Each structure stands twice: as C-alpha cells, then as structure tokens.
Amino acid sequence: MSRFSEDELKLTEFLKRHQPVVPAANPDLEEQLMSAIASTPQPRLTVVSKAPVQRRILWAVPSAIAAGLVAMVVSHRTFAPVSQPSAAEVAELQNFIESTWDDSVAEQSVSEGDLFPVTEDSTLN
C-alpha cells in the first residue's frame, strides 16, 4: 500500500473539519409521500375509437394523388427528349472556343521574376 503524501493528509483533515452537518430525517416523511400519492387522481384508461385511423386514411388519398401528379410532371420534364443544336449553332460554338483559346494562349506569359522580384535587400535563408 502506498502512503498518502502530506498534501493529501492536509486535504483530508480540512474536509473532516469542514464537513457539513446532515439534517435529521423527518420520521413522517414516508407517510406524507404515500398519502400524497394516494390523493393524486389517477388517469382513466379510455378505449381509442377507430375514427382517427379512418381520418388518416382519408387524408392519405389526396396526398397520394398530389404526390403522383408531382412525380408525373417531374418525370415528364426529366425524360423529355433534348433538342439537338443545329449545325450553325455548333459551328458558332466551335469558333467561339477556338478564338477564346487562342486569346488565352497568346497572352504574355508571366515569368518567375515578375512574381518574385529580386532586390538587393532580399536574401535566401
């Protein structure tokens, strides 16, 4: 077994000296609790009627119809055939891509000296 350190012994003594006083128990507490429970009204059990179930079924029918209509509209737009571009539109698009590509390649390239200018004060460490 390990021995307690001096700090732990001091803490133990402090806690023993300043221990709170526990109040005395009420001898009638159990009887008071039992009488309070007995005087509380208990809920009655009731039989649930089938009417709410029928109402839920009635609400499910219009909801299912609406969901079916939405699904039909979405699927029609999704699976509708996509129109193909005409030959003139394809040629115009190809010319646009070529001209923008040529312009982007023909621009002046950036050298490393432009990004990191070398001065007399700059040194590499």
C-alpha positions in Angstrom: 0.0 0.0 0.0 1.2 3.5 -0.7 1.3 6.1 1.9 -0.5 9.4 1.5 1.5 12.5 0.9 1.5 15.4 3.3 -0.7 17.5 0.9 -3.3 14.7 0.8 -3.3 14.3 4.6 -3.9 18.1 4.9 -6.7 17.9 2.5 -8.3 15.0 4.4 -8.1 16.9 7.7 -9.5 20.0 6.1 -12.5 18.1 4.7 -13.1 16.4 8.0 -13.1 19.7 9.9 -15.4 21.5 7.4 -17.8 18.6 6.8 -21.4 19.9 6.6 -23.9 18.8 9.2 -26.6 16.5 7.7 -30.1 17.5 8.8 -32.1 14.9 10.8 -34.6 12.8 8.8 -38.3 13.5 9.2 -39.9 10.4 10.7 -43.2 11.1 9.0 -41.8 11.6 5.5 -42.8 8.2 4.2 -46.3 8.6 5.4 -46.6 12.0 3.8 -45.4 10.7 0.5 -47.8 7.8 0.5 -50.8 10.0 1.4 -49.8 12.5 -1.4 -49.6 9.6 -3.9 -52.9 8.2 -2.8 -54.7 11.6 -3.0 -53.4 12.2 -6.6 -56.1 11.3 -9.1 -55.1 8.5 -11.5 -55.8 8.9 -15.2 -58.6 6.8 -16.5 -57.9 4.3 -19.3 -60.1 5.0 -22.4 -60.7 2.9 -25.4 -59.5 4.6 -28.6 -62.0 4.7 -31.3 -61.2 3.8 -34.9 -62.3 7.2 -36.2 -58.7 8.8 -36.2 -57.4 5.9 -38.3 -60.2 6.4 -40.8 -59.4 10.2 -40.9 -55.7 9.4 -41.6 -56.7 7.1 -44.5 -58.9 9.8 -45.9 -56.1 12.4 -45.7 -53.7 9.9 -47.3 -55.7 9.5 -50.5 -55.5 13.2 -51.6 -51.9 13.4 -50.6 -51.0 10.3 -52.7 -52.8 11.8 -55.7 -50.9 15.1 -55.3 -47.6 13.2 -55.0 -48.4 11.2 -58.1 -49.2 14.4 -60.1 -45.9 16.0 -59.0 -43.9 12.8 -59.9 -45.6 12.7 -63.3 -44.7 16.3 -64.1 -41.1 15.9 -62.9 -40.6 12.7 -64.7 -42.0 14.1 -67.9 -39.5 17.0 -67.8 -36.7 14.7 -66.9 -37.2 12.1 -69.6 -38.3 14.5 -72.3 -36.1 14.3 -75.4 -33.4 17.1 -75.5 -33.3 19.0 -78.7 -30.0 18.8 -80.6 -28.3 22.1 -81.6 -28.3 22.9 -85.3 -25.1 22.8 -87.4 -24.9 26.6 -87.4 -25.0 26.7 -83.6 -22.3 24.0 -83.4 -20.1 25.9 -85.8 -20.6 29.2 -83.9 -19.7 27.5 -80.6 -16.6 25.9 -82.1 -15.4 29.3 -83.4 -16.0 30.9 -80.0 -14.0 28.2 -78.2 -11.1 28.5 -80.7 -11.0 32.3 -80.5 -11.0 32.4 -76.7 -8.4 29.6 -76.6 -6.1 31.5 -79.0 -6.6 34.7 -77.0 -5.7 33.0 -73.7 -2.6 31.2 -75.1 -1.4 34.3 -77.0 -1.3 36.5 -73.8 2.1 37.4 -72.4 3.3 34.7 -70.1 4.3 35.6 -66.5 7.9 34.9 -65.6 9.2 33.9 -62.2 11.0 37.3 -62.0 7.6 39.1 -62.2 6.2 37.1 -59.3 9.3 37.3 -57.1 11.3 40.4 -57.8 14.9 40.2 -56.7 16.2 43.2 -54.8 19.5 44.0 -53.1 17.9 43.6 -49.7 16.4 40.2 -50.4 18.4 37.1 -49.4 17.6 33.4 -49.3 17.9 31.8 -45.9 
